[in-house]
Each structure stands twice: as structure tokens, then as C-alpha cells.
Amino acid sequence: MQEKEIIVISLGGAMVVPDVPNSEFILNFKNIILNYVEQGKKFVIIVGGGKTCRRYQSALGEVIDAKTEDLDWMGIYATQLNAQLVRLSFGNNAADQIVVNPSDIKNFENDIIIGAGWRPGCSTDTDAVLVAKELGAKKIINLSNIDYVYASDPKLNPNAEKFENLDWGKYRSFISSVWKPGANTPFDPIASEMAEKEGMEVAFISGHDFKSLKDYLDGKSFVGTTIK
């Protein structure tokens, strides 16, 4: 029997909870994933913290002089809340618990597995890379609220250069090499260094663009950025 293709997705928390939980996005995303499961694919979806994470981190920082590790843990718990929302939305189609420690991924046999943050020092992007490494997968989809990777923030610089293809070295020259809790970068520096070392490819696709997500899953050209 042919083994199922495993797709690892780093799902940005900004898609799940842009301000309040986005049930419309979750429903559409769920239907797409279920359709491809019927076609024989298997998905591991690692969910980020998004605005929920940053709001809780900000609140904690207003109450105490929070250490970096404290802020990271606050963010991790936010990712787990978001991940449970996504997992429960899939009903019986997903594993009955979220995966937190990437090394536990091989204990799951379900076609849809939802994961969240694990430990301080990185974002869920790193957890997605660690899961991919455990499974021997070389491609990751990064689904977030950006359409391309840019050389600088397009909200601040309307003329920011956008890229369809990048290598890891050039991408890493655009971002800080140091992880900061709540940092808002397309792919965190720890995950980027690890993905480069493991020879992984990451496709950056806007979570608002379901057509491009389906095009990528169908092996077609898509709107977005590929880093490898």
C-alpha cells in the first residue's frame, strides 16, 4: 500500500483569530483539508498564537516585569488554545488531542493532526520544522496573512520589494537573527536556520487565498513565495 503524502502546515494564529475567532476561515480551511484527505493526503497543522498571544503577553508585561521565558510560555499557551479550536472544529476527523512535543508526532496515525507551541525560545514555525524533520518531510506550507515575503514591511514601505523565490541566506539577511517573544516575521529565525540546515522548502501563501493553497497542493504554480 502506497504511503500517504504528508503535508506540514504552519498555520498563523492571525488567520485563526485575527481579532476574534474567525469561524468563516476555519470552516473553509477545514473543508479544503478534508477534500485533500479524501484524495489520500495526510496533514499535520501547527497553529500559531497570533493576536491572542500578543495581547496576553502585553497584559502580562503590564502586571509584572516579565522575563523572556515567561512571555514565551504565555504565547505557547495561546497557541494551544487556538490549536484546540482548530482541532475541535475538525470533529472526529482529527486526532483527539493536540501534539505539543514534536518527537511525539510518530505516535499519531490520524490523517489530520493539530499541533501547537512546545517550549520557549522560538515560535510555532520551529515546531513545524521539527515535526517535518521527525516525519522526513522536506516541504512546509506557511499559511498567514501575507501574500508574499517582502524585503521590508509593505505596510510601512509601499515600495518594498516582494519575492516569488528566495534562498534561505537572502531571507535571513532581512530578519533579526535573535528570537523575541511575539516577534512578527514571516518565518522565525530559529526555524529559518533549521530549515536551511535540513534542506527544507517553505511555501508562503496568504490564508485569504484558498485558490493558491489548492494550486500548491495540486502541484501547480501559486501566488506566494518559495524559500529553499
PLY file of the C-alpha trace (Angstrom):
ply
format ascii 1.0
element vertex 228
property float x
property float y
property float z
element edge 227
property int vertex1
property int vertex2
end_header
0.00 0.00 0.00
1.39 3.38 -1.02
2.24 5.68 1.88
0.20 8.87 2.12
1.89 12.14 1.29
2.36 14.17 4.49
1.74 17.91 4.30
3.04 20.05 7.17
1.33 23.43 7.60
2.44 26.24 9.88
-0.91 27.99 10.32
-0.59 31.56 11.51
-2.66 32.49 14.52
-3.66 35.68 12.70
-5.77 33.54 10.37
-7.49 31.64 13.18
-8.03 34.64 15.49
-7.34 37.90 13.61
-9.20 39.79 16.34
-11.88 37.36 17.41
-12.08 33.69 16.34
-12.60 33.55 12.57
-15.19 30.80 12.12
-15.55 31.52 8.39
-11.85 30.93 7.76
-11.80 27.80 9.93
-14.80 26.32 8.10
-13.35 26.99 4.63
-9.91 25.75 5.66
-11.44 22.62 7.20
-13.36 21.80 4.02
-10.23 22.14 1.86
-8.19 19.90 4.16
-10.93 17.26 4.30
-11.14 17.27 0.50
-7.42 16.54 0.15
-7.56 13.89 2.87
-10.12 12.12 0.68
-7.54 12.29 -2.11
-5.02 10.43 0.05
-3.02 13.18 1.74
-2.22 13.46 5.45
-1.87 16.80 7.27
-0.02 17.99 10.34
-1.17 21.53 11.13
0.80 23.54 13.71
-1.23 26.52 14.89
0.28 29.84 15.97
-0.77 32.34 18.62
-1.41 35.48 16.59
-3.10 38.43 18.25
-4.27 36.28 21.16
-0.64 35.58 22.01
0.44 39.21 21.76
-2.47 40.52 23.80
-1.77 38.12 26.65
1.94 38.84 26.51
1.23 42.58 26.62
-1.12 42.17 29.58
1.43 40.10 31.47
4.10 42.72 30.81
1.85 45.40 32.28
1.42 43.42 35.51
4.99 42.24 36.10
8.46 42.76 34.69
8.03 39.60 32.62
11.08 37.60 31.67
11.52 36.46 28.09
10.76 32.88 29.12
7.55 33.98 30.87
6.40 35.77 27.72
7.23 32.71 25.64
5.17 30.46 27.91
2.27 32.88 27.70
2.50 32.68 23.92
2.73 28.88 23.99
-0.48 28.61 25.99
-2.17 30.93 23.48
-1.13 28.67 20.60
-2.56 25.69 22.44
-5.90 27.46 22.87
-6.00 28.31 19.16
-4.96 24.77 18.26
-7.78 23.29 20.33
-10.25 25.50 18.48
-8.98 24.16 15.16
-8.81 20.55 16.37
-12.34 20.54 17.76
-13.60 22.16 14.55
-12.50 19.04 12.66
-14.56 16.84 14.98
-13.76 13.14 14.71
-11.70 13.74 11.57
-8.71 14.92 13.62
-6.65 13.28 16.36
-8.30 13.50 19.77
-5.51 15.61 21.24
-3.05 18.21 20.05
0.61 17.33 19.59
2.94 19.59 21.58
6.28 17.78 21.65
7.34 17.22 18.02
9.00 13.92 18.94
5.54 12.57 19.81
4.27 13.01 16.26
5.07 9.42 15.28
2.62 8.20 17.93
-0.24 9.67 15.91
-1.69 7.74 12.97
-4.56 10.09 12.13
-4.85 11.77 8.72
-5.30 15.16 10.40
-3.13 16.10 13.37
-3.23 19.51 15.02
-0.26 20.83 16.98
0.77 23.89 18.96
3.72 25.52 20.70
6.12 23.36 22.68
8.87 25.19 24.54
10.34 28.71 24.89
12.88 30.17 22.51
11.04 30.02 19.21
7.65 30.25 17.51
5.39 27.52 16.16
7.31 27.86 12.86
10.14 26.00 14.58
7.71 23.36 15.85
6.53 22.85 12.26
10.13 22.36 11.11
10.79 19.92 13.96
7.67 17.94 13.06
8.68 17.88 9.40
12.12 16.63 10.41
10.60 13.84 12.53
8.45 12.76 9.58
11.13 13.14 6.93
9.08 15.82 5.13
11.01 18.40 3.11
8.22 20.86 2.35
6.18 23.11 4.65
3.30 25.44 3.87
3.33 28.69 5.84
-0.23 29.99 5.80
-0.51 33.51 7.19
-1.89 36.97 6.48
0.85 37.90 3.97
0.72 37.28 0.22
4.49 37.33 -0.40
7.72 37.64 1.53
8.98 41.22 1.23
12.39 42.80 1.80
10.74 45.13 4.35
7.31 45.66 5.84
4.99 46.67 2.94
2.65 48.38 5.42
5.46 50.80 6.24
7.10 50.80 2.82
4.64 50.60 -0.11
7.61 50.13 -2.46
9.02 47.15 -0.56
10.46 44.53 -2.89
8.48 41.29 -2.99
9.86 37.89 -3.91
8.44 34.82 -5.59
11.60 32.81 -4.94
14.33 33.23 -2.34
17.16 31.26 -0.85
17.45 30.97 2.92
20.60 33.06 3.12
18.99 36.06 1.48
15.81 35.70 3.51
17.71 35.52 6.77
19.50 38.76 5.86
16.11 40.52 6.05
15.21 39.41 9.57
16.76 39.52 13.02
18.88 36.52 13.93
17.57 36.70 17.50
14.19 35.37 18.61
11.93 37.73 20.56
8.62 36.60 22.07
5.72 37.74 19.92
8.01 38.68 17.02
6.04 39.13 13.82
8.22 37.80 10.99
7.17 35.57 8.08
9.26 32.69 9.48
11.15 32.92 12.75
14.99 32.98 12.78
15.34 29.68 14.64
13.01 27.90 12.22
14.75 29.50 9.23
18.21 28.37 10.30
16.93 24.87 10.95
15.01 24.65 7.65
18.11 25.76 5.75
20.23 23.16 7.52
17.68 20.41 6.78
17.32 21.42 3.13
13.63 22.21 3.52
11.41 24.28 1.27
8.75 26.58 2.68
5.89 27.96 0.60
4.42 31.21 1.92
0.76 31.54 0.94
-1.87 34.00 2.06
-4.52 32.34 4.19
-7.04 34.57 2.42
-6.13 32.97 -0.92
-7.64 29.50 -0.86
-7.14 29.13 -4.60
-3.38 29.41 -4.21
-3.43 26.91 -1.36
-5.28 24.43 -3.57
-2.97 25.21 -6.51
0.07 24.41 -4.36
-1.48 21.18 -3.09
-2.25 20.25 -6.71
1.38 20.86 -7.71
0.54 23.95 -9.76
2.08 27.41 -9.71
0.66 29.61 -6.98
0.64 33.19 -5.76
3.21 33.47 -2.99
6.87 32.97 -2.13
9.01 29.86 -2.08
12.15 29.82 0.07
14.58 26.94 -0.28
0 1
1 2
2 3
3 4
4 5
5 6
6 7
7 8
8 9
9 10
10 11
11 12
12 13
13 14
14 15
15 16
16 17
17 18
18 19
19 20
20 21
21 22
22 23
23 24
24 25
25 26
26 27
27 28
28 29
29 30
30 31
31 32
32 33
33 34
34 35
35 36
36 37
37 38
38 39
39 40
40 41
41 42
42 43
43 44
44 45
45 46
46 47
47 48
48 49
49 50
50 51
51 52
52 53
53 54
54 55
55 56
56 57
57 58
58 59
59 60
60 61
61 62
62 63
63 64
64 65
65 66
66 67
67 68
68 69
69 70
70 71
71 72
72 73
73 74
74 75
75 76
76 77
77 78
78 79
79 80
80 81
81 82
82 83
83 84
84 85
85 86
86 87
87 88
88 89
89 90
90 91
91 92
92 93
93 94
94 95
95 96
96 97
97 98
98 99
99 100
100 101
101 102
102 103
103 104
104 105
105 106
106 107
107 108
108 109
109 110
110 111
111 112
112 113
113 114
114 115
115 116
116 117
117 118
118 119
119 120
120 121
121 122
122 123
123 124
124 125
125 126
126 127
127 128
128 129
129 130
130 131
131 132
132 133
133 134
134 135
135 136
136 137
137 138
138 139
139 140
140 141
141 142
142 143
143 144
144 145
145 146
146 147
147 148
148 149
149 150
150 151
151 152
152 153
153 154
154 155
155 156
156 157
157 158
158 159
159 160
160 161
161 162
162 163
163 164
164 165
165 166
166 167
167 168
168 169
169 170
170 171
171 172
172 173
173 174
174 175
175 176
176 177
177 178
178 179
179 180
180 181
181 182
182 183
183 184
184 185
185 186
186 187
187 188
188 189
189 190
190 191
191 192
192 193
193 194
194 195
195 196
196 197
197 198
198 199
199 200
200 201
201 202
202 203
203 204
204 205
205 206
206 207
207 208
208 209
209 210
210 211
211 212
212 213
213 214
214 215
215 216
216 217
217 218
218 219
219 220
220 221
221 222
222 223
223 224
224 225
225 226
226 227
